[in-house]
């Protein structure tokens, strides 16, 4: 039987969010035998213990894979953080028995059943993903693709949710190839490792419905989101939580309440909530043209 896993990469700063990401998948997964992995970036023993304690509290097992930032990444990263680059090296840590791998960013939550992803036919592809929001703006997407060396007229995916046929990735050495691309072109990649991955898998990935990676800007156009991706600088666990994610702020607070990480969630004041609502309304009114283009693309994708 195919062995499957879910993985999140995190340094100490995002450990609470990353652990909540894995918990959200557990809650929305009926399939047995899926492993929960956390690639722990330069974590100390007490920080690993906090992850294990969180897992026990929620009746699950999270296997922490130790990861130290390689010298090559330290030398090349420039403005990029160690956490940003970690997934380009995660193939070196994934257990050999894994064949299907669901990668999730640490600012992601599953909110509906994800079982389908572990049985989905990838049609011979090594990767399945969702279009990045930029695809709603062809001129912007085209400029990005030309800059980083992708083919003309292709699609560009968001790397916050990636479904891999890991046996194919391993056999073809696709992550080693991505690291080579990164080292060669990192000065061109404004979107970090997402750009590098798009170059590697250019034209050779299966397009998933936006419900599997409902980025913040897509939320109004996706009828039944299964995985929410909190793109942008404002996150649900911050005091400046976006209005559209206010319910998710409660989810994080509840899941972290009886853990050493309870203070990770900073609830907005009443005034902050009101300000957030009016900010949301203002953005909706001010971005009508942008919203129309997003609706046209993602409502029919």
ZAPA-890595 format. One line per 4 residues: for each residue x negated, z negated, y of C-alpha. Coordinates in nm, 2 decimals, always signed. Layout:
// ZAPA-890595
X Z Y ~ ... $
//
This chain:
// ZAPA-890595
+0.00 +0.00 +0.00 ~ -0.12 +0.09 +0.35 ~ -0.27 -0.21 +0.52 ~ -0.17 -0.25 +0.89 $
-0.28 -0.46 +1.18 ~ -0.21 -0.52 +1.55 ~ -0.50 -0.58 +1.78 ~ -0.55 -0.71 +2.14 $
-0.88 -0.74 +2.32 ~ -0.93 -1.03 +2.55 ~ -1.18 -1.24 +2.74 ~ -1.11 -1.61 +2.82 $
-0.92 -1.52 +3.13 ~ -0.64 -1.33 +2.95 ~ -0.63 -1.53 +2.63 ~ -0.29 -1.68 +2.69 $
-0.13 -1.34 +2.77 ~ -0.30 -1.17 +2.48 ~ -0.18 -1.44 +2.24 ~ +0.17 -1.40 +2.37 $
+0.14 -1.02 +2.31 ~ +0.07 -1.08 +1.94 ~ +0.35 -1.34 +1.92 ~ +0.60 -1.09 +2.06 $
+0.51 -0.84 +1.79 ~ +0.55 -1.10 +1.52 ~ +0.90 -1.18 +1.65 ~ +0.99 -0.81 +1.64 $
+0.84 -0.72 +1.30 ~ +1.02 -0.75 +0.97 ~ +0.74 -0.57 +0.77 ~ +0.53 -0.82 +0.58 $
+0.15 -0.80 +0.55 ~ +0.06 -0.70 +0.90 ~ -0.25 -0.87 +1.03 ~ -0.28 -1.00 +1.38 $
-0.62 -0.95 +1.53 ~ -0.77 -1.06 +1.86 ~ -1.10 -0.92 +1.96 ~ -1.24 -1.22 +2.15 $
-1.49 -1.11 +2.41 ~ -1.78 -1.36 +2.45 ~ -1.55 -1.65 +2.35 ~ -1.68 -2.01 +2.30 $
-1.58 -2.20 +1.99 ~ -1.33 -2.42 +2.19 ~ -1.16 -2.10 +2.32 ~ -1.13 -1.96 +1.97 $
-0.98 -2.30 +1.86 ~ -0.72 -2.27 +2.14 ~ -0.61 -1.93 +2.00 ~ -0.58 -2.08 +1.65 $
-0.38 -2.37 +1.78 ~ -0.14 -2.14 +1.96 ~ -0.09 -1.95 +1.64 ~ -0.02 -2.26 +1.43 $
+0.23 -2.37 +1.69 ~ +0.42 -2.05 +1.65 ~ +0.39 -2.03 +1.27 ~ +0.15 -1.73 +1.26 $
-0.21 -1.65 +1.19 ~ -0.43 -1.48 +1.45 ~ -0.77 -1.37 +1.33 ~ -1.02 -1.39 +1.61 $
-1.29 -1.12 +1.57 ~ -1.61 -1.22 +1.75 ~ -1.74 -0.97 +2.00 ~ -2.05 -0.98 +2.22 $
-2.08 -0.72 +2.49 ~ -2.34 -0.47 +2.37 ~ -2.64 -0.41 +2.60 ~ -2.54 -0.04 +2.63 $
-2.21 -0.14 +2.78 ~ -2.37 -0.39 +3.01 ~ -2.61 -0.13 +3.14 ~ -2.35 +0.14 +3.19 $
-2.04 -0.05 +3.30 ~ -2.11 -0.08 +3.68 ~ -1.77 -0.19 +3.82 ~ -1.61 -0.20 +3.48 $
-1.56 -0.54 +3.32 ~ -1.67 -0.63 +2.97 ~ -1.30 -0.66 +2.88 ~ -1.23 -0.31 +2.99 $
-1.50 -0.16 +2.77 ~ -1.43 -0.38 +2.46 ~ -1.19 -0.14 +2.29 ~ -1.45 +0.14 +2.29 $
-1.64 -0.08 +2.05 ~ -1.36 -0.24 +1.85 ~ -1.42 +0.00 +1.56 ~ -1.74 -0.20 +1.48 $
-1.53 -0.51 +1.42 ~ -1.21 -0.39 +1.25 ~ -1.19 -0.49 +0.88 ~ -1.25 -0.21 +0.64 $
-0.92 -0.24 +0.47 ~ -0.71 -0.15 +0.78 ~ -0.55 +0.20 +0.77 ~ -0.28 +0.18 +1.04 $
-0.37 +0.00 +1.37 ~ -0.15 -0.07 +1.66 ~ -0.36 -0.15 +1.97 ~ -0.19 -0.33 +2.26 $
-0.32 -0.43 +2.61 ~ -0.30 -0.79 +2.69 ~ -0.03 -0.73 +2.95 ~ +0.22 -0.60 +2.70 $
+0.52 -0.76 +2.52 ~ +0.73 -0.62 +2.24 ~ +1.10 -0.68 +2.31 ~ +1.27 -0.49 +2.02 $
+1.18 -0.40 +1.66 ~ +0.85 -0.23 +1.61 ~ +0.87 -0.17 +1.24 ~ +0.90 +0.20 +1.29 $
+0.55 +0.23 +1.42 ~ +0.40 +0.11 +1.10 ~ +0.58 +0.37 +0.89 ~ +0.58 +0.66 +1.14 $
+0.45 +0.99 +1.02 ~ +0.16 +1.08 +1.26 ~ +0.17 +1.44 +1.13 ~ -0.20 +1.45 +1.06 $
-0.30 +1.31 +1.40 ~ -0.54 +1.02 +1.44 ~ -0.34 +0.89 +1.74 ~ +0.01 +0.85 +1.87 $
+0.07 +0.74 +2.23 ~ +0.30 +0.77 +2.53 ~ +0.25 +0.99 +2.84 ~ +0.10 +0.81 +3.14 $
+0.33 +0.79 +3.44 ~ +0.10 +1.04 +3.62 ~ +0.25 +1.32 +3.40 ~ +0.55 +1.32 +3.62 $
+0.33 +1.45 +3.90 ~ +0.17 +1.77 +3.77 ~ -0.06 +1.82 +4.06 ~ -0.21 +1.47 +4.03 $
-0.23 +1.49 +3.65 ~ -0.40 +1.83 +3.67 ~ -0.66 +1.70 +3.92 ~ -0.74 +1.40 +3.70 $
-0.77 +1.61 +3.39 ~ -1.00 +1.87 +3.55 ~ -1.22 +1.59 +3.70 ~ -1.28 +1.42 +3.36 $
-1.33 +1.74 +3.16 ~ -1.00 +1.78 +2.98 ~ -0.84 +2.12 +2.90 ~ -0.59 +2.28 +3.14 $
-0.22 +2.21 +3.09 ~ -0.25 +1.93 +2.84 ~ -0.09 +1.59 +2.84 ~ -0.25 +1.26 +2.94 $
-0.16 +0.94 +2.77 ~ -0.15 +0.58 +2.88 ~ -0.39 +0.37 +2.67 ~ -0.19 +0.04 +2.69 $
-0.02 +0.11 +2.36 ~ -0.21 +0.32 +2.10 ~ -0.10 +0.38 +1.74 ~ -0.39 +0.49 +1.52 $
-0.43 +0.63 +1.18 ~ -0.74 +0.41 +1.15 ~ -0.86 +0.57 +0.83 ~ -0.89 +0.91 +1.02 $
-1.05 +0.75 +1.32 ~ -1.31 +0.59 +1.09 ~ -1.37 +0.90 +0.88 ~ -1.42 +1.12 +1.19 $
-1.62 +0.87 +1.39 ~ -1.39 +0.91 +1.68 ~ -1.48 +0.59 +1.86 ~ -1.85 +0.66 +1.84 $
-1.77 +1.00 +2.00 ~ -1.58 +0.82 +2.27 ~ -1.87 +0.59 +2.35 ~ -2.09 +0.90 +2.38 $
-1.84 +1.05 +2.63 ~ -1.83 +0.73 +2.82 ~ -2.21 +0.71 +2.85 ~ -2.22 +1.08 +2.96 $
-1.93 +1.08 +3.21 ~ -1.85 +0.73 +3.31 ~ -1.92 +0.81 +3.68 ~ -1.61 +1.04 +3.66 $
-1.37 +0.80 +3.50 ~ -1.16 +0.63 +3.77 ~ -0.92 +0.51 +3.49 ~ -1.19 +0.34 +3.28 $
-1.18 +0.38 +2.91 ~ -0.84 +0.54 +2.92 ~ -1.01 +0.85 +3.06 ~ -1.27 +0.85 +2.79 $
-1.01 +0.82 +2.52 ~ -0.81 +1.10 +2.66 ~ -1.11 +1.33 +2.65 ~ -1.18 +1.24 +2.29 $
-0.82 +1.29 +2.17 ~ -0.75 +1.58 +2.41 ~ -0.47 +1.79 +2.26 ~ -0.49 +1.61 +1.93 $
-0.24 +1.32 +1.96 ~ +0.13 +1.28 +1.88 ~ +0.36 +1.21 +2.17 ~ +0.58 +0.90 +2.14 $
+0.90 +0.82 +2.32 ~ +0.85 +0.62 +2.64 ~ +1.03 +0.33 +2.48 ~ +0.71 +0.25 +2.29 $
+0.51 +0.20 +2.61 ~ +0.76 +0.14 +2.89 ~ +0.52 +0.11 +3.19 ~ +0.66 -0.07 +3.49 $
+0.74 +0.24 +3.68 ~ +0.93 +0.39 +3.39 ~ +1.16 +0.09 +3.34 ~ +1.47 +0.24 +3.53 $
+1.46 +0.55 +3.31 ~ +1.41 +0.41 +2.96 ~ +1.74 +0.31 +2.79 ~ +1.61 +0.09 +2.51 $
+1.25 -0.03 +2.57 ~ +1.08 -0.16 +2.26 ~ +0.74 -0.24 +2.42 ~ +0.71 -0.34 +2.79 $
+0.38 -0.27 +2.96 ~ +0.33 -0.46 +3.29 ~ +0.12 -0.20 +3.48 ~ +0.01 -0.27 +3.83 $
-0.16 -0.57 +3.98 ~ +0.14 -0.81 +3.97 ~ +0.21 -0.96 +3.63 ~ +0.50 -1.17 +3.50 $
+0.29 -1.49 +3.47 ~ +0.19 -1.48 +3.84 ~ +0.38 -1.64 +4.13 ~ +0.42 -1.29 +4.27 $
+0.60 -1.17 +3.96 ~ +0.77 -0.83 +4.02 ~ +1.15 -0.85 +4.05 ~ +1.20 -0.62 +3.75 $
+1.00 -0.86 +3.53 ~ +1.15 -1.19 +3.64 ~ +1.31 -1.25 +3.29 ~ +0.98 -1.19 +3.12 $
+0.82 -1.46 +3.34 ~ +1.05 -1.71 +3.16 ~ +0.94 -1.58 +2.82 ~ +0.57 -1.64 +2.90 $
+0.65 -1.99 +3.03 ~ +0.84 -2.09 +2.72 ~ +0.58 -1.96 +2.48 ~ +0.30 -2.14 +2.65 $
+0.48 -2.46 +2.74 ~ +0.34 -2.68 +2.46 ~ -0.01 -2.54 +2.47 ~ -0.33 -2.61 +2.67 $
-0.24 -2.29 +2.86 ~ +0.08 -2.41 +3.02 ~ -0.06 -2.38 +3.37 ~ -0.13 -2.01 +3.31 $
+0.22 -1.93 +3.43 ~ +0.27 -1.98 +3.80 ~ +0.64 -1.98 +3.88 ~ +0.75 -1.83 +4.22 $
+0.92 -2.05 +4.47 ~ +1.29 -1.98 +4.56 ~ +1.16 -1.81 +4.88 ~ +0.92 -1.61 +4.67 $
+1.21 -1.49 +4.45 ~ +1.41 -1.38 +4.75 ~ +1.11 -1.20 +4.90 ~ +1.04 -1.03 +4.57 $
+1.40 -0.90 +4.55 ~ +1.39 -0.75 +4.89 ~ +1.04 -0.60 +4.83 ~ +1.19 -0.44 +4.51 $
+1.48 -0.30 +4.70 ~ +1.25 -0.17 +4.98 ~ +1.03 +0.01 +4.73 ~ +1.33 +0.17 +4.56 $
+1.45 +0.30 +4.89 ~ +1.11 +0.40 +5.02 ~ +1.01 +0.58 +4.70 ~ +1.32 +0.79 +4.63 $
+1.13 +1.12 +4.59 ~ +0.88 +0.96 +4.36 ~ +1.16 +0.80 +4.16 ~ +1.34 +1.13 +4.13 $
+1.03 +1.29 +3.98 ~ +0.98 +1.01 +3.74 ~ +1.34 +1.03 +3.63 ~ +1.33 +1.40 +3.58 $
+1.02 +1.38 +3.36 ~ +1.07 +1.06 +3.16 ~ +1.45 +1.09 +3.11 ~ +1.39 +1.41 +2.92 $
+1.06 +1.34 +2.75 $
//
